[in-house]
Amino acid sequence: MNLLSEINWAVIAPILIIQFILFIVALVDVIRIERTNGPKWMWVLIILFINIIGPIVYFIFGRRQQ
């Protein structure tokens, strides 16, 4: 338990908040959008299992430009 008290939460908390916001926004977007580059189920798995990088990859490559 001593390890948890040594963590600098002022650095970690903003990263966790940004990750959570990216996660939620990407999931909502992939559900609402009609078509994506590739199957939707694949993008949901990428967003869910590849933490911070997954939502960013979805927004760069997964959204179909119209």
All heavy atoms as TSV, in Angstrom:
chain	resi	resn	atom	element	x	y	z
A	1	MET	N	N	0.810	-1.195	0.000
A	1	MET	CA	C	0.000	0.000	0.000
A	1	MET	C	C	0.855	1.262	0.000
A	1	MET	O	O	0.354	2.316	-0.307
A	1	MET	CB	C	-0.919	0.016	1.209
A	1	MET	CG	C	-2.073	-0.941	1.084
A	1	MET	SD	S	-2.870	-0.706	-0.493
A	1	MET	CE	C	-4.522	-0.541	-0.025
A	2	ASN	N	N	2.099	1.144	0.344
A	2	ASN	CA	C	2.986	2.286	0.361
A	2	ASN	C	C	3.212	2.826	-1.049
A	2	ASN	O	O	3.437	4.006	-1.231
A	2	ASN	CB	C	4.313	1.905	1.019
A	2	ASN	CG	C	5.115	3.119	1.412
A	2	ASN	OD1	O	4.599	4.230	1.431
A	2	ASN	ND2	N	6.373	2.888	1.722
A	3	LEU	N	N	3.131	1.951	-2.039
A	3	LEU	CA	C	3.323	2.357	-3.428
A	3	LEU	C	C	2.241	3.346	-3.866
A	3	LEU	O	O	2.521	4.306	-4.574
A	3	LEU	CB	C	3.319	1.134	-4.339
A	3	LEU	CG	C	3.516	1.398	-5.829
A	3	LEU	CD1	C	4.883	2.006	-6.071
A	3	LEU	CD2	C	3.368	0.116	-6.600
A	4	LEU	N	N	1.000	3.144	-3.454
A	4	LEU	CA	C	-0.085	4.053	-3.834
A	4	LEU	C	C	0.089	5.441	-3.241
A	4	LEU	O	O	-0.313	6.430	-3.850
A	4	LEU	CB	C	-1.435	3.476	-3.402
A	4	LEU	CG	C	-1.946	2.290	-4.208
A	4	LEU	CD1	C	-3.253	1.780	-3.634
A	4	LEU	CD2	C	-2.109	2.652	-5.657
A	5	SER	N	N	0.675	5.525	-2.094
A	5	SER	CA	C	0.857	6.831	-1.479
A	5	SER	C	C	2.008	7.610	-2.129
A	5	SER	O	O	2.070	8.818	-1.995
A	5	SER	CB	C	1.116	6.680	0.017
A	5	SER	OG	O	2.331	5.996	0.234
A	6	GLU	N	N	2.871	6.912	-2.859
A	6	GLU	CA	C	4.002	7.564	-3.504
A	6	GLU	C	C	3.695	8.067	-4.911
A	6	GLU	O	O	4.490	8.781	-5.496
A	6	GLU	CB	C	5.183	6.588	-3.579
A	6	GLU	CG	C	5.723	6.215	-2.223
A	6	GLU	CD	C	6.815	5.170	-2.314
A	6	GLU	OE1	O	7.243	4.862	-3.439
A	6	GLU	OE2	O	7.220	4.668	-1.265
A	7	ILE	N	N	2.533	7.722	-5.449
A	7	ILE	CA	C	2.165	8.130	-6.800
A	7	ILE	C	C	1.813	9.608	-6.815
A	7	ILE	O	O	1.088	10.096	-5.957
A	7	ILE	CB	C	0.968	7.294	-7.310
A	7	ILE	CG1	C	1.386	5.839	-7.469
A	7	ILE	CG2	C	0.448	7.837	-8.629
A	7	ILE	CD1	C	0.262	4.920	-7.855
A	8	ASN	N	N	2.307	10.313	-7.807
A	8	ASN	CA	C	2.000	11.731	-7.972
A	8	ASN	C	C	0.675	11.850	-8.725
A	8	ASN	O	O	0.634	11.848	-9.954
A	8	ASN	CB	C	3.129	12.430	-8.728
A	8	ASN	CG	C	2.943	13.920	-8.766
A	8	ASN	OD1	O	1.942	14.446	-8.294
A	8	ASN	ND2	N	3.911	14.602	-9.343
A	9	TRP	N	N	-0.422	11.976	-7.998
A	9	TRP	CA	C	-1.757	11.990	-8.599
A	9	TRP	C	C	-2.014	13.255	-9.398
A	9	TRP	O	O	-2.895	13.283	-10.258
A	9	TRP	CB	C	-2.824	11.800	-7.532
A	9	TRP	CG	C	-2.817	10.393	-7.014
A	9	TRP	CD1	C	-2.330	9.965	-5.825
A	9	TRP	CD2	C	-3.273	9.230	-7.701
A	9	TRP	NE1	N	-2.456	8.601	-5.721
A	9	TRP	CE2	C	-3.037	8.125	-6.868
A	9	TRP	CE3	C	-3.848	9.004	-8.941
A	9	TRP	CZ2	C	-3.363	6.829	-7.227
A	9	TRP	CZ3	C	-4.184	7.706	-9.298
A	9	TRP	CH2	C	-3.935	6.645	-8.447
A	10	ALA	N	N	-1.257	14.308	-9.182
A	10	ALA	CA	C	-1.425	15.530	-9.965
A	10	ALA	C	C	-1.021	15.307	-11.425
A	10	ALA	O	O	-1.498	16.004	-12.312
A	10	ALA	CB	C	-0.591	16.654	-9.363
A	11	VAL	N	N	-0.178	14.325	-11.673
A	11	VAL	CA	C	0.238	13.997	-13.035
A	11	VAL	C	C	-0.667	12.921	-13.623
A	11	VAL	O	O	-1.060	12.988	-14.791
A	11	VAL	CB	C	1.711	13.529	-13.053
A	11	VAL	CG1	C	2.115	13.044	-14.428
A	11	VAL	CG2	C	2.618	14.645	-12.567
A	12	ILE	N	N	-1.030	11.938	-12.836
A	12	ILE	CA	C	-1.797	10.789	-13.311
A	12	ILE	C	C	-3.269	11.125	-13.557
A	12	ILE	O	O	-3.860	10.665	-14.529
A	12	ILE	CB	C	-1.679	9.618	-12.307
A	12	ILE	CG1	C	-0.222	9.212	-12.130
A	12	ILE	CG2	C	-2.521	8.433	-12.725
A	12	ILE	CD1	C	0.438	8.680	-13.358
A	13	ALA	N	N	-3.881	11.928	-12.704
A	13	ALA	CA	C	-5.316	12.211	-12.801
A	13	ALA	C	C	-5.717	12.839	-14.142
A	13	ALA	O	O	-6.694	12.385	-14.752
A	13	ALA	CB	C	-5.765	13.075	-11.633
A	14	PRO	N	N	-5.012	13.861	-14.647
A	14	PRO	CA	C	-5.415	14.413	-15.953
A	14	PRO	C	C	-5.316	13.398	-17.093
A	14	PRO	O	O	-6.159	13.391	-17.994
A	14	PRO	CB	C	-4.443	15.569	-16.180
A	14	PRO	CG	C	-3.954	15.934	-14.834
A	14	PRO	CD	C	-3.959	14.672	-14.042
A	15	ILE	N	N	-4.331	12.535	-17.048
A	15	ILE	CA	C	-4.186	11.502	-18.080
A	15	ILE	C	C	-5.360	10.542	-18.022
A	15	ILE	O	O	-5.925	10.175	-19.057
A	15	ILE	CB	C	-2.846	10.756	-17.921
A	15	ILE	CG1	C	-1.694	11.719	-18.195
A	15	ILE	CG2	C	-2.776	9.549	-18.851
A	15	ILE	CD1	C	-0.330	11.170	-17.857
A	16	LEU	N	N	-5.754	10.132	-16.832
A	16	LEU	CA	C	-6.902	9.231	-16.679
A	16	LEU	C	C	-8.192	9.897	-17.137
A	16	LEU	O	O	-9.039	9.254	-17.771
A	16	LEU	CB	C	-7.022	8.775	-15.235
A	16	LEU	CG	C	-5.908	7.864	-14.723
A	16	LEU	CD1	C	-6.101	7.577	-13.249
A	16	LEU	CD2	C	-5.855	6.587	-15.527
A	17	ILE	N	N	-8.360	11.168	-16.843
A	17	ILE	CA	C	-9.568	11.886	-17.257
A	17	ILE	C	C	-9.617	12.011	-18.777
A	17	ILE	O	O	-10.669	11.781	-19.392
A	17	ILE	CB	C	-9.632	13.265	-16.571
A	17	ILE	CG1	C	-9.876	13.076	-15.073
A	17	ILE	CG2	C	-10.707	14.142	-17.189
A	17	ILE	CD1	C	-9.708	14.335	-14.256
A	18	ILE	N	N	-8.498	12.353	-19.398
A	18	ILE	CA	C	-8.447	12.451	-20.862
A	18	ILE	C	C	-8.734	11.103	-21.504
A	18	ILE	O	O	-9.475	11.012	-22.487
A	18	ILE	CB	C	-7.086	13.012	-21.322
A	18	ILE	CG1	C	-6.981	14.475	-20.925
A	18	ILE	CG2	C	-6.889	12.835	-22.818
A	18	ILE	CD1	C	-5.600	15.062	-21.102
A	19	GLN	N	N	-8.179	10.035	-20.952
A	19	GLN	CA	C	-8.418	8.697	-21.478
A	19	GLN	C	C	-9.893	8.338	-21.385
A	19	GLN	O	O	-10.476	7.811	-22.345
A	19	GLN	CB	C	-7.584	7.672	-20.724
A	19	GLN	CG	C	-7.836	6.259	-21.182
A	19	GLN	CD	C	-7.053	5.242	-20.387
A	19	GLN	OE1	O	-6.254	5.599	-19.540
A	19	GLN	NE2	N	-7.279	3.981	-20.667
A	20	PHE	N	N	-10.528	8.638	-20.270
A	20	PHE	CA	C	-11.942	8.321	-20.081
A	20	PHE	C	C	-12.815	9.114	-21.059
A	20	PHE	O	O	-13.733	8.561	-21.670
A	20	PHE	CB	C	-12.357	8.610	-18.632
A	20	PHE	CG	C	-13.781	8.278	-18.346
A	20	PHE	CD1	C	-14.198	6.963	-18.248
A	20	PHE	CD2	C	-14.722	9.290	-18.198
A	20	PHE	CE1	C	-15.521	6.659	-18.000
A	20	PHE	CE2	C	-16.042	8.995	-17.935
A	20	PHE	CZ	C	-16.446	7.670	-17.835
A	21	ILE	N	N	-12.520	10.398	-21.241
A	21	ILE	CA	C	-13.296	11.223	-22.164
A	21	ILE	C	C	-13.144	10.727	-23.599
A	21	ILE	O	O	-14.126	10.605	-24.336
A	21	ILE	CB	C	-12.897	12.710	-22.030
A	21	ILE	CG1	C	-13.363	13.256	-20.682
A	21	ILE	CG2	C	-13.466	13.534	-23.175
A	21	ILE	CD1	C	-12.825	14.629	-20.344
A	22	LEU	N	N	-11.916	10.426	-24.017
A	22	LEU	CA	C	-11.686	9.880	-25.356
A	22	LEU	C	C	-12.435	8.567	-25.560
A	22	LEU	O	O	-13.029	8.331	-26.610
A	22	LEU	CB	C	-10.193	9.648	-25.589
A	22	LEU	CG	C	-9.376	10.802	-26.108
A	22	LEU	CD1	C	-7.896	10.432	-26.105
A	22	LEU	CD2	C	-9.812	11.220	-27.483
A	23	PHE	N	N	-12.418	7.715	-24.559
A	23	PHE	CA	C	-13.087	6.427	-24.599
A	23	PHE	C	C	-14.588	6.599	-24.827
A	23	PHE	O	O	-15.174	5.991	-25.734
A	23	PHE	CB	C	-12.797	5.692	-23.279
A	23	PHE	CG	C	-13.537	4.416	-23.097
A	23	PHE	CD1	C	-13.153	3.273	-23.755
A	23	PHE	CD2	C	-14.615	4.352	-22.229
A	23	PHE	CE1	C	-13.835	2.084	-23.567
A	23	PHE	CE2	C	-15.298	3.178	-22.032
A	23	PHE	CZ	C	-14.910	2.037	-22.711
A	24	ILE	N	N	-15.223	7.461	-24.033
A	24	ILE	CA	C	-16.668	7.662	-24.127
A	24	ILE	C	C	-17.040	8.314	-25.457
A	24	ILE	O	O	-17.981	7.861	-26.138
A	24	ILE	CB	C	-17.177	8.517	-22.939
A	24	ILE	CG1	C	-16.976	7.767	-21.630
A	24	ILE	CG2	C	-18.628	8.917	-23.128
A	24	ILE	CD1	C	-17.721	6.457	-21.524
A	25	VAL	N	N	-16.330	9.352	-25.857
A	25	VAL	CA	C	-16.643	10.057	-27.108
A	25	VAL	C	C	-16.476	9.125	-28.305
A	25	VAL	O	O	-17.309	9.125	-29.226
A	25	VAL	CB	C	-15.781	11.329	-27.249
A	25	VAL	CG1	C	-15.911	11.937	-28.624
A	25	VAL	CG2	C	-16.152	12.332	-26.176
A	26	ALA	N	N	-15.438	8.325	-28.322
A	26	ALA	CA	C	-15.208	7.403	-29.444
A	26	ALA	C	C	-16.293	6.332	-29.506
A	26	ALA	O	O	-16.793	6.015	-30.593
A	26	ALA	CB	C	-13.829	6.765	-29.329
A	27	LEU	N	N	-16.681	5.791	-28.361
A	27	LEU	CA	C	-17.738	4.772	-28.369
A	27	LEU	C	C	-19.069	5.352	-28.824
A	27	LEU	O	O	-19.794	4.729	-29.609
A	27	LEU	CB	C	-17.891	4.144	-26.980
A	27	LEU	CG	C	-16.895	3.059	-26.624
A	27	LEU	CD1	C	-17.157	2.535	-25.223
A	27	LEU	CD2	C	-16.933	1.923	-27.616
A	28	VAL	N	N	-19.413	6.527	-28.344
A	28	VAL	CA	C	-20.661	7.161	-28.767
A	28	VAL	C	C	-20.620	7.443	-30.265
A	28	VAL	O	O	-21.598	7.202	-30.980
A	28	VAL	CB	C	-20.914	8.457	-27.957
A	28	VAL	CG1	C	-22.027	9.287	-28.568
A	28	VAL	CG2	C	-21.234	8.122	-26.512
A	29	ASP	N	N	-19.488	7.912	-30.764
A	29	ASP	CA	C	-19.365	8.219	-32.178
A	29	ASP	C	C	-19.480	6.974	-33.045
A	29	ASP	O	O	-20.172	6.988	-34.060
A	29	ASP	CB	C	-18.040	8.932	-32.451
A	29	ASP	CG	C	-17.983	9.456	-33.871
A	29	ASP	OD1	O	-18.719	10.418	-34.161
A	29	ASP	OD2	O	-17.208	8.897	-34.675
A	30	VAL	N	N	-18.824	5.908	-32.658
A	30	VAL	CA	C	-18.871	4.686	-33.477
A	30	VAL	C	C	-20.275	4.082	-33.467
A	30	VAL	O	O	-20.694	3.464	-34.455
A	30	VAL	CB	C	-17.807	3.656	-33.036
A	30	VAL	CG1	C	-18.211	2.904	-31.800
A	30	VAL	CG2	C	-17.497	2.682	-34.162
A	31	ILE	N	N	-21.025	4.276	-32.413
A	31	ILE	CA	C	-22.396	3.776	-32.370
A	31	ILE	C	C	-23.322	4.644	-33.228
A	31	ILE	O	O	-24.187	4.128	-33.935
A	31	ILE	CB	C	-22.893	3.710	-30.909
A	31	ILE	CG1	C	-22.144	2.603	-30.168
A	31	ILE	CG2	C	-24.396	3.487	-30.838
A	31	ILE	CD1	C	-22.354	2.608	-28.677
A	32	ARG	N	N	-23.133	5.946	-33.204
A	32	ARG	CA	C	-24.030	6.867	-33.908
A	32	ARG	C	C	-23.753	6.982	-35.403
A	32	ARG	O	O	-24.674	7.225	-36.182
A	32	ARG	CB	C	-23.939	8.253	-33.280
A	32	ARG	CG	C	-24.514	8.282	-31.885
A	32	ARG	CD	C	-24.515	9.644	-31.309
A	32	ARG	NE	N	-25.417	10.478	-32.099
A	32	ARG	CZ	C	-25.417	11.793	-32.069
A	32	ARG	NH1	N	-24.566	12.437	-31.306
A	32	ARG	NH2	N	-26.256	12.485	-32.795
A	33	ILE	N	N	-22.514	6.808	-35.827
A	33	ILE	CA	C	-22.163	7.007	-37.231
A	33	ILE	C	C	-22.709	5.834	-38.055
A	33	ILE	O	O	-22.762	4.700	-37.591
A	33	ILE	CB	C	-20.640	7.177	-37.381
A	33	ILE	CG1	C	-20.274	7.827	-38.676
A	33	ILE	CG2	C	-19.936	5.842	-37.233
A	33	ILE	CD1	C	-18.829	8.303	-38.734
A	34	GLU	N	N	-23.127	6.150	-39.286
A	34	GLU	CA	C	-23.725	5.113	-40.125
A	34	GLU	C	C	-22.689	4.143	-40.689
A	34	GLU	O	O	-22.880	2.936	-40.643
A	34	GLU	CB	C	-24.489	5.751	-41.290
A	34	GLU	CG	C	-25.773	6.405	-40.880
A	34	GLU	CD	C	-26.516	6.959	-42.077
A	34	GLU	OE1	O	-26.322	6.449	-43.201
A	34	GLU	OE2	O	-27.296	7.897	-41.877
A	35	ARG	N	N	-21.596	4.688	-41.216
A	35	ARG	CA	C	-20.596	3.834	-41.856
A	35	ARG	C	C	-19.208	4.205	-41.359
A	35	ARG	O	O	-18.901	5.370	-41.167
A	35	ARG	CB	C	-20.665	3.994	-43.370
A	35	ARG	CG	C	-22.013	3.555	-43.925
A	35	ARG	CD	C	-22.153	3.844	-45.381
A	35	ARG	NE	N	-21.162	3.094	-46.152
A	35	ARG	CZ	C	-20.879	3.356	-47.410
A	35	ARG	NH1	N	-21.466	4.336	-48.031
A	35	ARG	NH2	N	-19.988	2.634	-48.051
A	36	THR	N	N	-18.374	3.201	-41.199
A	36	THR	CA	C	-16.989	3.402	-40.796
A	36	THR	C	C	-16.072	2.735	-41.816
A	36	THR	O	O	-16.530	1.962	-42.650
A	36	THR	CB	C	-16.706	2.803	-39.399
A	36	THR	OG1	O	-16.960	1.406	-39.435
A	36	THR	CG2	C	-17.552	3.451	-38.328
A	37	ASN	N	N	-14.791	3.033	-41.738
A	37	ASN	CA	C	-13.805	2.322	-42.551
A	37	ASN	C	C	-13.523	0.994	-41.866
A	37	ASN	O	O	-12.731	0.915	-40.944
A	37	ASN	CB	C	-12.519	3.140	-42.686
A	37	ASN	CG	C	-12.716	4.365	-43.541
A	37	ASN	OD1	O	-13.542	4.375	-44.428
A	37	ASN	ND2	N	-11.957	5.392	-43.260
A	38	GLY	N	N	-14.175	-0.042	-42.300
A	38	GLY	CA	C	-14.065	-1.344	-41.653
A	38	GLY	C	C	-15.305	-1.619	-40.825
A	38	GLY	O	O	-16.155	-0.755	-40.646
A	39	PRO	N	N	-15.405	-2.833	-40.309
A	39	PRO	CA	C	-16.588	-3.186	-39.518
A	39	PRO	C	C	-16.626	-2.452	-38.170
A	39	PRO	O	O	-15.595	-2.213	-37.544
A	39	PRO	CB	C	-16.453	-4.693	-39.319
A	39	PRO	CG	C	-15.037	-5.007	-39.613
A	39	PRO	CD	C	-14.495	-3.937	-40.497
A	40	LYS	N	N	-17.839	-2.107	-37.754
A	40	LYS	CA	C	-18.002	-1.384	-36.490
A	40	LYS	C	C	-17.507	-2.205	-35.301
A	40	LYS	O	O	-16.909	-1.660	-34.386
A	40	LYS	CB	C	-19.466	-1.017	-36.263
A	40	LYS	CG	C	-19.925	0.155	-37.049
A	40	LYS	CD	C	-21.320	0.551	-36.596
A	40	LYS	CE	C	-21.761	1.784	-37.307
A	40	LYS	NZ	N	-23.008	2.291	-36.757
A	41	TRP	N	N	-17.761	-3.517	-35.309
A	41	TRP	CA	C	-17.355	-4.347	-34.177
A	41	TRP	C	C	-15.845	-4.311	-33.978
A	41	TRP	O	O	-15.357	-4.350	-32.855
A	41	TRP	CB	C	-17.859	-5.783	-34.327
A	41	TRP	CG	C	-17.301	-6.513	-35.530
A	41	TRP	CD1	C	-17.851	-6.598	-36.757
A	41	TRP	CD2	C	-16.068	-7.236	-35.590
A	41	TRP	NE1	N	-17.050	-7.322	-37.592
A	41	TRP	CE2	C	-15.950	-7.735	-36.899
A	41	TRP	CE3	C	-15.069	-7.515	-34.673
A	41	TRP	CZ2	C	-14.860	-8.493	-37.309
A	41	TRP	CZ3	C	-13.979	-8.274	-35.090
A	41	TRP	CH2	C	-13.888	-8.753	-36.392
A	42	MET	N	N	-15.098	-4.214	-35.098
A	42	MET	CA	C	-13.640	-4.137	-34.999
A	42	MET	C	C	-13.225	-2.844	-34.303
A	42	MET	O	O	-12.350	-2.843	-33.440
A	42	MET	CB	C	-13.010	-4.213	-36.384
A	42	MET	CG	C	-11.504	-4.061	-36.376
A	42	MET	SD	S	-10.803	-3.884	-38.017
A	42	MET	CE	C	-11.348	-2.254	-38.463
A	43	TRP	N	N	-13.866	-1.719	-34.671
A	43	TRP	CA	C	-13.517	-0.443	-34.059
A	43	TRP	C	C	-13.902	-0.405	-32.592
A	43	TRP	O	O	-13.185	0.178	-31.783
A	43	TRP	CB	C	-14.147	0.709	-34.835
A	43	TRP	CG	C	-13.452	0.912	-36.137
A	43	TRP	CD1	C	-13.960	0.706	-37.377
A	43	TRP	CD2	C	-12.095	1.306	-36.321
A	43	TRP	NE1	N	-12.994	0.962	-38.324
A	43	TRP	CE2	C	-11.846	1.336	-37.705
A	43	TRP	CE3	C	-11.064	1.646	-35.460
A	43	TRP	CZ2	C	-10.610	1.693	-38.228
A	43	TRP	CZ3	C	-9.833	2.002	-35.981
A	43	TRP	CH2	C	-9.613	2.014	-37.346
A	44	VAL	N	N	-15.005	-1.027	-32.231
A	44	VAL	CA	C	-15.380	-1.088	-30.815
A	44	VAL	C	C	-14.329	-1.854	-30.025
A	44	VAL	O	O	-13.926	-1.428	-28.932
A	44	VAL	CB	C	-16.784	-1.721	-30.643
A	44	VAL	CG1	C	-17.083	-2.006	-29.188
A	44	VAL	CG2	C	-17.854	-0.810	-31.238
A	45	LEU	N	N	-13.850	-2.963	-30.562
A	45	LEU	CA	C	-12.811	-3.737	-29.873
A	45	LEU	C	C	-11.513	-2.946	-29.759
A	45	LEU	O	O	-10.845	-2.980	-28.713
A	45	LEU	CB	C	-12.556	-5.057	-30.599
A	45	LEU	CG	C	-13.670	-6.083	-30.517
A	45	LEU	CD1	C	-13.311	-7.314	-31.344
A	45	LEU	CD2	C	-13.964	-6.456	-29.082
A	46	ILE	N	N	-11.151	-2.229	-30.814
A	46	ILE	CA	C	-9.928	-1.412	-30.773
A	46	ILE	C	C	-10.061	-0.328	-29.710
A	46	ILE	O	O	-9.137	-0.091	-28.927
A	46	ILE	CB	C	-9.633	-0.806	-32.161
A	46	ILE	CG1	C	-9.171	-1.910	-33.113
A	46	ILE	CG2	C	-8.591	0.302	-32.069
A	46	ILE	CD1	C	-9.039	-1.463	-34.548
A	47	ILE	N	N	-11.212	0.337	-29.663
A	47	ILE	CA	C	-11.438	1.390	-28.672
A	47	ILE	C	C	-11.406	0.820	-27.259
A	47	ILE	O	O	-10.829	1.419	-26.346
A	47	ILE	CB	C	-12.769	2.112	-28.950
A	47	ILE	CG1	C	-12.665	2.898	-30.253
A	47	ILE	CG2	C	-13.154	3.026	-27.802
A	47	ILE	CD1	C	-14.005	3.393	-30.783
A	48	LEU	N	N	-12.004	-0.341	-27.062
A	48	LEU	CA	C	-12.088	-0.929	-25.727
A	48	LEU	C	C	-10.745	-1.436	-25.210
A	48	LEU	O	O	-10.419	-1.250	-24.039
A	48	LEU	CB	C	-13.093	-2.086	-25.711
A	48	LEU	CG	C	-14.558	-1.715	-25.803
A	48	LEU	CD1	C	-15.393	-2.984	-25.921
A	48	LEU	CD2	C	-14.987	-0.905	-24.610
A	49	PHE	N	N	-9.972	-2.094	-26.076
A	49	PHE	CA	C	-8.813	-2.825	-25.586
A	49	PHE	C	C	-7.462	-2.143	-25.822
A	49	PHE	O	O	-6.447	-2.599	-25.299
A	49	PHE	CB	C	-8.790	-4.230	-26.177
A	49	PHE	CG	C	-9.942	-5.067	-25.691
A	49	PHE	CD1	C	-10.907	-5.510	-26.562
A	49	PHE	CD2	C	-10.062	-5.379	-24.348
A	49	PHE	CE1	C	-11.971	-6.275	-26.115
A	49	PHE	CE2	C	-11.111	-6.131	-23.890
A	49	PHE	CZ	C	-12.071	-6.582	-24.781
A	50	ILE	N	N	-7.418	-1.089	-26.613
A	50	ILE	CA	C	-6.158	-0.373	-26.816
A	50	ILE	C	C	-6.344	1.007	-26.201
A	50	ILE	O	O	-6.693	1.967	-26.881
A	50	ILE	CB	C	-5.780	-0.291	-28.300
A	50	ILE	CG1	C	-5.756	-1.674	-28.929
A	50	ILE	CG2	C	-4.436	0.390	-28.456
A	50	ILE	CD1	C	-5.488	-1.677	-30.410
A	51	ASN	N	N	-6.074	1.112	-24.939
A	51	ASN	CA	C	-6.409	2.244	-24.076
A	51	ASN	C	C	-6.412	3.615	-24.740
A	51	ASN	O	O	-7.385	3.997	-25.365
A	51	ASN	CB	C	-5.496	2.256	-22.862
A	51	ASN	CG	C	-5.749	1.067	-21.974
A	51	ASN	OD1	O	-6.859	0.610	-21.886
A	51	ASN	ND2	N	-4.731	0.578	-21.335
A	52	ILE	N	N	-5.408	4.416	-24.577
A	52	ILE	CA	C	-5.418	5.786	-25.089
A	52	ILE	C	C	-5.269	5.803	-26.610
A	52	ILE	O	O	-5.899	6.611	-27.293
A	52	ILE	CB	C	-4.302	6.625	-24.427
A	52	ILE	CG1	C	-4.666	6.891	-22.980
A	52	ILE	CG2	C	-4.085	7.936	-25.158
A	52	ILE	CD1	C	-3.630	7.686	-22.221
A	53	ILE	N	N	-4.505	4.901	-27.153
A	53	ILE	CA	C	-4.216	4.903	-28.587
A	53	ILE	C	C	-5.440	4.472	-29.406
A	53	ILE	O	O	-5.656	4.973	-30.500
A	53	ILE	CB	C	-3.022	3.976	-28.893
A	53	ILE	CG1	C	-1.809	4.378	-28.065
A	53	ILE	CG2	C	-2.693	3.949	-30.368
A	53	ILE	CD1	C	-1.277	5.754	-28.350
A	54	GLY	N	N	-6.267	3.575	-28.893
A	54	GLY	CA	C	-7.423	3.061	-29.630
A	54	GLY	C	C	-8.392	4.130	-30.098
A	54	GLY	O	O	-8.715	4.197	-31.291
A	55	PRO	N	N	-8.886	4.990	-29.203
A	55	PRO	CA	C	-9.784	6.056	-29.667
A	55	PRO	C	C	-9.126	7.020	-30.647
A	55	PRO	O	O	-9.756	7.478	-31.597
A	55	PRO	CB	C	-10.171	6.785	-28.373
A	55	PRO	CG	C	-10.005	5.779	-27.306
A	55	PRO	CD	C	-8.856	4.926	-27.745
A	56	ILE	N	N	-7.846	7.309	-30.448
A	56	ILE	CA	C	-7.141	8.211	-31.368
A	56	ILE	C	C	-7.034	7.572	-32.746
A	56	ILE	O	O	-7.281	8.229	-33.766
A	56	ILE	CB	C	-5.753	8.573	-30.798
A	56	ILE	CG1	C	-5.917	9.383	-29.509
A	56	ILE	CG2	C	-4.926	9.335	-31.825
A	56	ILE	CD1	C	-4.642	9.611	-28.743
A	57	VAL	N	N	-6.699	6.285	-32.795
A	57	VAL	CA	C	-6.618	5.571	-34.076
A	57	VAL	C	C	-7.985	5.558	-34.752
A	57	VAL	O	O	-8.087	5.738	-35.972
A	57	VAL	CB	C	-6.085	4.135	-33.856
A	57	VAL	CG1	C	-6.243	3.288	-35.096
A	57	VAL	CG2	C	-4.634	4.170	-33.419
A	58	TYR	N	N	-9.054	5.367	-33.970
A	58	TYR	CA	C	-10.398	5.389	-34.555
A	58	TYR	C	C	-10.690	6.742	-35.198
A	58	TYR	O	O	-11.192	6.804	-36.315
A	58	TYR	CB	C	-11.462	5.070	-33.497
A	58	TYR	CG	C	-12.847	5.413	-33.978
A	58	TYR	CD1	C	-13.457	4.665	-34.967
A	58	TYR	CD2	C	-13.527	6.518	-33.477
A	58	TYR	CE1	C	-14.715	4.996	-35.441
A	58	TYR	CE2	C	-14.774	6.857	-33.937
A	58	TYR	CZ	C	-15.366	6.092	-34.920
A	58	TYR	OH	O	-16.606	6.427	-35.399
A	59	PHE	N	N	-10.408	7.836	-34.492
A	59	PHE	CA	C	-10.718	9.149	-35.039
A	59	PHE	C	C	-9.857	9.484	-36.262
A	59	PHE	O	O	-10.299	10.211	-37.146
A	59	PHE	CB	C	-10.573	10.232	-33.974
A	59	PHE	CG	C	-11.714	10.254	-32.995
A	59	PHE	CD1	C	-11.484	10.064	-31.661
A	59	PHE	CD2	C	-13.014	10.441	-33.432
A	59	PHE	CE1	C	-12.530	10.084	-30.738
A	59	PHE	CE2	C	-14.072	10.457	-32.548
A	59	PHE	CZ	C	-13.835	10.278	-31.203
A	60	ILE	N	N	-8.657	8.938	-36.355
A	60	ILE	CA	C	-7.797	9.215	-37.507
A	60	ILE	C	C	-8.155	8.323	-38.697
A	60	ILE	O	O	-8.282	8.802	-39.818
A	60	ILE	CB	C	-6.304	9.038	-37.122
A	60	ILE	CG1	C	-5.907	10.118	-36.107
A	60	ILE	CG2	C	-5.428	9.098	-38.365
A	60	ILE	CD1	C	-4.511	9.933	-35.550
A	61	PHE	N	N	-8.335	7.010	-38.471
A	61	PHE	CA	C	-8.500	6.074	-39.570
A	61	PHE	C	C	-9.894	5.479	-39.685
A	61	PHE	O	O	-10.288	5.034	-40.758
A	61	PHE	CB	C	-7.509	4.911	-39.433
A	61	PHE	CG	C	-6.072	5.358	-39.457
A	61	PHE	CD1	C	-5.297	5.267	-38.321
A	61	PHE	CD2	C	-5.513	5.855	-40.614
A	61	PHE	CE1	C	-3.972	5.673	-38.336
A	61	PHE	CE2	C	-4.190	6.260	-40.631
A	61	PHE	CZ	C	-3.422	6.168	-39.508
A	62	GLY	N	N	-10.657	5.418	-38.620
A	62	GLY	CA	C	-11.924	4.693	-38.625
A	62	GLY	C	C	-13.115	5.454	-39.164
A	62	GLY	O	O	-14.020	4.864	-39.735
A	63	ARG	N	N	-13.116	6.759	-38.972
A	63	ARG	CA	C	-14.260	7.550	-39.455
A	63	ARG	C	C	-14.192	7.703	-40.957
A	63	ARG	O	O	-13.161	8.037	-41.514
A	63	ARG	CB	C	-14.259	8.920	-38.787
A	63	ARG	CG	C	-14.471	8.795	-37.304
A	63	ARG	CD	C	-14.782	10.093	-36.700
A	63	ARG	NE	N	-16.157	10.408	-37.103
A	63	ARG	CZ	C	-16.692	11.606	-37.005
A	63	ARG	NH1	N	-15.999	12.596	-36.560
A	63	ARG	NH2	N	-17.928	11.799	-37.368
A	64	ARG	N	N	-15.302	7.473	-41.592
A	64	ARG	CA	C	-15.376	7.623	-43.052
A	64	ARG	C	C	-15.604	9.089	-43.377
A	64	ARG	O	O	-16.529	9.713	-42.874
A	64	ARG	CB	C	-16.511	6.790	-43.592
A	64	ARG	CG	C	-16.595	6.777	-45.102
A	64	ARG	CD	C	-17.680	5.844	-45.567
A	64	ARG	NE	N	-17.322	4.474	-45.248
A	64	ARG	CZ	C	-16.911	3.593	-46.144
A	64	ARG	NH1	N	-16.809	3.951	-47.397
A	64	ARG	NH2	N	-16.607	2.373	-45.788
A	65	GLN	N	N	-14.752	9.639	-44.220
A	65	GLN	CA	C	-14.896	11.044	-44.641
A	65	GLN	C	C	-16.014	11.141	-45.674
A	65	GLN	O	O	-16.059	10.374	-46.622
A	65	GLN	CB	C	-13.591	11.556	-45.241
A	65	GLN	CG	C	-12.422	11.487	-44.283
A	65	GLN	CD	C	-12.628	12.354	-43.059
A	65	GLN	OE1	O	-13.241	13.395	-43.125
A	65	GLN	NE2	N	-12.135	11.881	-41.937
A	66	GLN	N	N	-16.895	12.108	-45.492
A	66	GLN	CA	C	-18.039	12.219	-46.409
A	66	GLN	C	C	-18.005	13.460	-47.217
A	66	GLN	O	O	-17.457	14.422	-46.984
A	66	GLN	CB	C	-19.315	12.172	-45.599
A	66	GLN	CG	C	-19.427	10.859	-44.897
A	66	GLN	CD	C	-20.754	10.706	-44.174
A	66	GLN	OE1	O	-21.655	11.511	-44.316
A	66	GLN	NE2	N	-20.852	9.657	-43.408
